[in-house]
Every structure is written in C-alpha cells, then in structure tokens.
Amino acid sequence: MKKPSKSPSESAVEMREMVMPNHANPQNTVFGGTVMSWIDIAAAMVAARHCARPVVTAHIDDIDFVAPIKMGYHVLIQASLNYVGRTSMIVGVKVTSENPYTGESRTTTKAYLTFVALDDLGRPVEVPELKLETDNEIRRFENAKKRLALKKTIKETLQKNLSK
C-alpha cells in the first residue's frame, strides 16, 4: 500500500499578532522569547495539520533574529513544511513585521523546527510523505536535507572530540 502524501501548501499556516506592551522589553521591541513562542505555535500547527496527529517540538535547528519588532507593529508569522522523514517533520518559519501606519514591512526572524508525530500512547508514528509541487518547495526540501547532513556531521565531530 502506498504511503499517503501531502503538499506543503495543504498544511501551511499564517498567523498574525500585534506587539502589545506586555510583549515589549525596555527598548520597546518584542521579547525574543515571545517571538520564539509564536514561531513554535505556528510550526506546531503546520506539523499537526500535515500528519493529523499530536506533535511535539523535538529540535529548533536554527533561529535568526534579523531585526527588532517595535511595539505596536503587526507581526506576520508564515510557516510551512520543508522536509519529512519517517516520523519527523522540519518546518520553516518566517516572521515579518509591518508598520501599521506606513505599510512598510521587513523580515525580522527566520527559524527551522523539527517536530515528531505521536500515536495515542505518545510514541513516534509515521507521517505522510511530502508531495513537492513547486520549484520553491523543491529548493526548501533540498536545503533542509543539507542542513540535516550538516547537523549530523557536527554531532559526529563533537562526539569524537568528547571521546578524546
């Protein structure tokens, strides 16, 4: 029997927030932890939509804070699936801030998170394959494979250094 597959567009998520005083630090920009929380929520929704199962965050591979987000600005969080393994999924997230008065927007944060799908007993379970339909989806999939290979190399190198 052929394993089911879904395209990244079938599970993609966009959510919006507004930076309120309780989100802001003394510089009147959003706390990094708040942005990380929004990223984790959006990415978890993508992973759960893809596999129709509960998911848990297994790893945050990379998070880059490119620019601050000012209090009162609107925040767009876009998340979509980049890669699927047997039981895990890598979700890419881009955060954009928007000045609600001028319409100016800029990318502020990028992140890659790995989620694992769980069965009813909380054990890892297989997920649907990823059906790549666009050049952008193929590019993101290939980049995720490169990041996985690099992560494996780094882990092996560090373990060799620990055993010396």
C-alpha positions in Angstrom: 0.0 0.0 0.0 1.3 3.4 -1.0 2.0 5.8 1.9 -0.2 8.9 1.8 1.4 12.2 0.8 0.5 15.9 1.3 1.9 19.1 -0.3 3.4 21.8 1.9 0.5 24.1 0.8 -2.0 21.8 2.4 -0.6 22.4 5.9 0.9 25.9 5.6 -0.1 28.4 8.3 -0.2 32.1 8.5 -0.9 33.9 11.8 -0.9 37.5 12.9 -0.1 39.1 16.2 0.2 42.7 17.3 3.1 43.7 19.6 1.4 44.9 22.8 3.1 46.4 25.9 3.2 43.0 27.7 5.3 41.7 24.7 7.8 44.5 24.9 11.2 44.9 26.6 12.7 48.2 27.9 13.7 49.1 24.3 10.0 48.9 23.3 10.7 46.0 21.0 9.2 42.5 21.3 11.0 40.0 23.6 12.8 37.3 21.6 11.1 34.6 23.7 7.7 35.9 22.7 8.7 35.6 19.0 10.0 32.1 19.7 6.7 31.2 21.2 4.8 32.5 18.2 7.1 30.6 15.9 6.7 27.3 17.9 2.9 27.6 17.9 2.7 28.3 14.1 5.2 25.5 13.3 3.3 23.0 15.6 0.1 23.8 13.7 1.8 23.0 10.4 3.2 19.7 11.6 -0.2 18.7 13.2 -2.1 19.6 10.0 0.3 17.5 7.9 0.1 14.3 9.9 -3.3 14.8 11.6 -1.7 13.7 14.8 -0.4 15.3 18.0 3.1 16.6 17.6 6.0 17.7 19.9 8.8 20.0 19.2 12.0 17.9 19.0 14.5 20.4 17.9 15.0 24.0 17.0 17.6 23.8 14.3 18.2 27.5 13.7 16.7 30.8 14.7 18.0 34.1 13.4 16.8 37.4 14.8 17.4 39.7 11.8 15.7 42.9 13.0 13.7 44.1 16.1 10.0 44.4 16.1 8.6 47.6 17.6 5.7 47.9 20.0 2.5 48.5 18.1 3.7 46.8 14.9 1.8 44.0 13.3 3.6 40.6 13.0 3.0 38.1 10.3 4.2 34.5 11.0 4.3 32.2 8.0 5.1 28.6 8.4 5.3 25.6 6.1 6.7 22.2 5.8 10.2 21.9 4.3 11.1 18.2 4.9 9.5 15.0 6.1 11.3 11.9 7.5 9.8 8.7 8.8 8.3 10.2 12.0 9.6 13.7 11.9 9.0 16.9 10.0 11.0 20.1 9.5 9.0 23.3 9.4 10.4 26.6 8.2 9.1 29.8 9.7 9.5 33.4 8.5 8.4 36.3 10.7 7.7 39.7 9.1 7.0 43.0 11.0 4.6 45.5 9.5 4.3 49.2 10.4 0.5 49.6 10.5 0.8 53.3 9.7 3.2 53.3 6.7 2.7 49.7 5.4 6.5 49.2 5.5 7.4 45.6 6.2 10.6 43.6 6.7 11.7 40.1 7.6 12.6 40.0 11.2 13.1 36.4 12.1 13.7 33.0 10.4 13.7 29.6 12.1 13.6 25.9 11.4 12.0 23.5 13.8 11.7 19.7 13.9 8.5 18.0 15.2 7.8 14.4 15.8 4.3 12.9 15.4 2.9 10.8 18.2 0.5 7.9 18.4 -2.2 7.6 21.1 0.4 6.3 23.6 2.8 9.1 22.9 5.2 7.1 20.8 6.6 8.3 17.4 4.4 7.4 14.5 5.0 7.5 10.7 3.9 10.7 8.9 2.6 11.2 5.3 5.3 11.8 2.7 5.8 15.3 1.3 4.5 15.9 -2.2 6.6 18.7 -3.7 4.8 20.7 -6.3 6.8 23.9 -6.9 10.4 24.9 -7.5 10.4 26.7 -4.2 9.2 23.6 -2.4 11.9 21.5 -4.0 14.6 24.2 -3.1 13.4 24.2 0.5 13.4 20.4 0.7 16.9 20.2 -0.7 18.1 22.9 1.7 16.6 21.0 4.6 18.4 17.9 3.5 21.7 19.8 3.5 21.0 21.2 7.0 20.3 17.7 8.2 23.5 16.4 6.8 25.5 19.3 8.3 23.8 18.7 11.7 24.8 15.1 11.6 28.4 15.9 10.7 28.6 18.5 13.5 27.2 16.0 16.0 29.7 13.3 14.9 32.6 15.7 15.1 31.6 16.9 18.6 31.2 13.3 19.9 34.7 12.4 18.5 36.1 15.4 20.3 34.4 14.4 23.6 35.9 10.9 23.4 39.5 12.2 23.1 
